[in-house]
Amino acid sequence: MQDSKPRAATAVLLFAAALVALLIFSPVSPLAQKVSQPGSEGNLLPSRTGEPLTLKPIDLPDIQCSVADWKNTAPKPVLTLLCPPQEVFAPLRVYLKLSWLKPEDVPGNSANILAPPKTPTKLRTNKGGALVWLNFDPAAKEKPQAQWVQFNGVVDVALLAEPRNR
């Protein structure tokens, strides 16, 4: 019974130290954030302006994802990814909509992209943007071929948490 008091005290001290470290080393103070307005619950992202964001990536290893949606609409098609895929256990997932900043950035072969929902893919970043491994349909008689497709704009991004009762 006496062992539980030192353990509880240690746990409280560790929690307090972690909280202090968060407040000191956080680039944006959690205490300085704006109080949410009624009706904005669950939306912690800034409001969308309708313009894609510029990617500022760094070189990282490939990230396993799956296609959530591919809309080949003019002038700028949009690819939606879920990283990691549903088949992979993860407490958080990233929902990411990629496109191009300008219509002239869209590759000429984008109409041939084959990206049905739940297709496994990979995401890679470099200084030029985000690269996604996608299948192409070169001709009806040939087998689809995969290649890296460069995206340079982010339309939307969200973090999704797994339900607790899963």
LINMO-V959094 format. One record per residue. RES is the residue in three letters. PSI is psi in degrees with one decimal (* if undefined). OMEGA is omega in degrees with one decimal (* if undefined). D_CENTER is the distance of its C-alpha to the mean C-alpha in Angstrom with 1 decimal. Layout:
res = {RES & RES}
psi = {PSI & PSI}
omega = {OMEGA & OMEGA}
d_center = {D_CENTER & D_CENTER}
//
This chain:
res = {MET & GLN & ASP & SER & LYS & PRO & ARG & ALA & ALA & THR & ALA & VAL & LEU & LEU & PHE & ALA & ALA & ALA & LEU & VAL & ALA & LEU & LEU & ILE & PHE & SER & PRO & VAL & SER & PRO & LEU & ALA & GLN & LYS & VAL & SER & GLN & PRO & GLY & SER & GLU & GLY & ASN & LEU & LEU & PRO & SER & ARG & THR & GLY & GLU & PRO & LEU & THR & LEU & LYS & PRO & ILE & ASP & LEU & PRO & ASP & ILE & GLN & CYS & SER & VAL & ALA & ASP & TRP & LYS & ASN & THR & ALA & PRO & LYS & PRO & VAL & LEU & THR & LEU & LEU & CYS & PRO & PRO & GLN & GLU & VAL & PHE & ALA & PRO & LEU & ARG & VAL & TYR & LEU & LYS & LEU & SER & TRP & LEU & LYS & PRO & GLU & ASP & VAL & PRO & GLY & ASN & SER & ALA & ASN & ILE & LEU & ALA & PRO & PRO & LYS & THR & PRO & THR & LYS & LEU & ARG & THR & ASN & LYS & GLY & GLY & ALA & LEU & VAL & TRP & LEU & ASN & PHE & ASP & PRO & ALA & ALA & LYS & GLU & LYS & PRO & GLN & ALA & GLN & TRP & VAL & GLN & PHE & ASN & GLY & VAL & VAL & ASP & VAL & ALA & LEU & LEU & ALA & GLU & PRO & ARG & ASN & ARG}
psi = {-36.1 & -23.9 & -26.6 & -30.2 & -47.0 & -35.6 & -43.2 & -41.6 & -40.7 & -42.2 & -42.0 & -40.5 & -41.3 & -42.3 & -44.8 & -41.2 & -41.1 & -40.6 & -44.2 & -43.5 & -39.8 & -44.5 & -34.9 & -44.9 & -3.9 & 132.7 & -30.1 & 124.5 & 127.7 & -22.6 & -18.3 & 3.1 & 147.8 & 142.5 & 133.1 & 148.2 & 152.4 & 138.2 & -5.9 & 16.7 & 137.5 & -5.1 & 90.1 & 2.8 & 153.7 & 157.2 & 146.7 & 140.1 & -9.9 & -12.3 & 136.6 & 147.1 & 151.7 & 133.4 & 135.3 & 66.3 & 165.3 & 163.5 & 120.5 & 162.0 & 163.2 & 145.3 & 129.6 & 130.7 & 177.1 & 151.4 & 128.5 & -35.0 & 147.1 & 115.6 & 105.9 & 67.7 & 142.8 & 150.3 & -14.7 & 106.8 & 158.7 & 129.8 & 127.5 & 128.2 & 154.0 & 119.2 & 127.7 & 170.0 & 161.9 & -30.1 & -16.6 & 129.2 & 127.9 & 135.5 & -26.9 & 145.3 & 151.6 & 125.5 & 118.6 & 125.4 & 119.9 & 148.4 & -154.5 & 148.6 & -37.7 & 149.7 & -31.5 & -12.2 & -18.1 & 127.6 & 148.1 & -25.2 & 16.2 & -24.4 & -20.5 & 3.3 & 130.2 & 108.5 & 68.7 & 154.4 & 146.2 & 11.3 & 126.5 & 142.9 & 178.4 & 148.0 & 134.2 & 143.6 & 150.2 & -174.5 & -15.9 & -13.5 & -151.5 & 135.7 & 133.0 & 133.1 & 109.7 & 152.5 & 145.8 & 149.2 & 92.7 & -37.0 & 155.7 & -28.8 & -18.8 & 158.9 & 140.3 & 142.8 & 143.9 & 147.9 & 163.8 & 132.4 & 127.7 & 125.7 & 145.0 & 11.4 & 144.2 & 120.5 & -41.6 & 152.2 & 143.5 & 151.0 & 129.6 & 128.8 & 143.9 & 142.4 & 144.2 & -28.8 & 22.0 & *}
omega = {-178.1 & 177.6 & -176.7 & 179.5 & 176.9 & 177.8 & 179.4 & 179.3 & 178.1 & 179.3 & 178.9 & 178.5 & 177.7 & 178.1 & 180.0 & 179.0 & 178.2 & 178.6 & 178.4 & 179.2 & 177.3 & -178.7 & -177.4 & -170.9 & 178.7 & -179.5 & 175.2 & -177.0 & 177.0 & -180.0 & -175.8 & -177.4 & -177.2 & 176.5 & -176.8 & 179.4 & 176.8 & 179.8 & -179.3 & -179.9 & 177.4 & 178.5 & -178.3 & 179.0 & 176.6 & -179.0 & -177.3 & 178.7 & -177.8 & 178.3 & 177.2 & 176.7 & 176.8 & 177.1 & 172.7 & -174.6 & 171.5 & -179.9 & 179.5 & 175.4 & 179.0 & 178.5 & 178.8 & -179.5 & 169.6 & 178.9 & 174.0 & -178.7 & 173.3 & 178.4 & -179.8 & -177.8 & 177.6 & 0.9 & -178.0 & 176.2 & -178.2 & 176.4 & 178.5 & -178.4 & 171.9 & -175.2 & -11.6 & -179.8 & 179.6 & -177.0 & -178.4 & 177.4 & 176.9 & 178.6 & 177.9 & 174.7 & 176.8 & 175.9 & -169.3 & 175.3 & -178.6 & 175.8 & 179.2 & -177.6 & -178.1 & 177.8 & 179.7 & 176.1 & -177.3 & 179.6 & -177.6 & -178.3 & -177.5 & 177.9 & -178.7 & -179.9 & 175.2 & -177.4 & 176.0 & 179.4 & 178.7 & 175.4 & 177.1 & 179.1 & 178.1 & 177.2 & 179.4 & 176.7 & 172.1 & -175.6 & -179.9 & -179.1 & 179.6 & 176.9 & 179.8 & 179.3 & -175.0 & 176.5 & 176.5 & 176.3 & -176.5 & 177.1 & -175.6 & -176.1 & -175.9 & 176.3 & 179.2 & 178.8 & -178.8 & 175.4 & 178.5 & 177.2 & -177.0 & 173.0 & 179.4 & 178.2 & 175.4 & 179.7 & -177.0 & 176.5 & 178.2 & 172.9 & -179.9 & 178.1 & 176.0 & 175.1 & -177.5 & -175.2 & -179.1 & *}
d_center = {46.8 & 47.1 & 44.2 & 41.8 & 42.6 & 41.6 & 38.4 & 37.6 & 38.5 & 36.4 & 33.3 & 33.9 & 34.3 & 31.1 & 29.2 & 31.0 & 30.3 & 26.5 & 26.6 & 28.7 & 26.4 & 23.4 & 25.5 & 26.9 & 24.0 & 21.1 & 20.4 & 20.6 & 23.1 & 22.0 & 25.5 & 25.1 & 22.4 & 23.7 & 24.9 & 23.0 & 25.1 & 26.3 & 24.2 & 20.9 & 20.2 & 16.7 & 15.2 & 14.5 & 12.7 & 15.2 & 16.8 & 15.8 & 18.3 & 17.8 & 17.3 & 14.2 & 13.0 & 14.1 & 11.9 & 13.6 & 12.4 & 14.6 & 15.8 & 14.0 & 14.7 & 13.1 & 10.2 & 11.2 & 9.4 & 11.3 & 11.9 & 11.7 & 13.7 & 15.4 & 17.5 & 19.9 & 21.3 & 23.3 & 22.9 & 19.2 & 17.5 & 14.0 & 11.8 & 9.3 & 7.3 & 6.9 & 6.3 & 9.0 & 11.3 & 13.5 & 16.3 & 15.0 & 15.9 & 13.2 & 13.7 & 10.0 & 7.2 & 3.5 & 4.6 & 4.1 & 7.8 & 9.4 & 13.1 & 15.9 & 17.5 & 21.0 & 22.5 & 24.4 & 21.2 & 20.6 & 22.1 & 25.3 & 24.5 & 21.4 & 23.8 & 24.2 & 20.6 & 20.7 & 17.4 & 18.5 & 16.2 & 15.5 & 16.3 & 15.0 & 13.5 & 12.2 & 9.9 & 11.8 & 12.0 & 15.4 & 17.2 & 17.2 & 13.6 & 11.1 & 13.1 & 12.5 & 15.5 & 17.0 & 20.5 & 23.1 & 26.3 & 28.9 & 31.8 & 32.7 & 34.9 & 32.6 & 29.9 & 26.3 & 25.1 & 21.7 & 20.6 & 17.8 & 16.7 & 15.8 & 13.5 & 14.1 & 12.5 & 9.4 & 10.8 & 8.5 & 5.5 & 6.3 & 6.9 & 9.3 & 12.3 & 14.7 & 18.1 & 20.7 & 23.4 & 21.7}
//
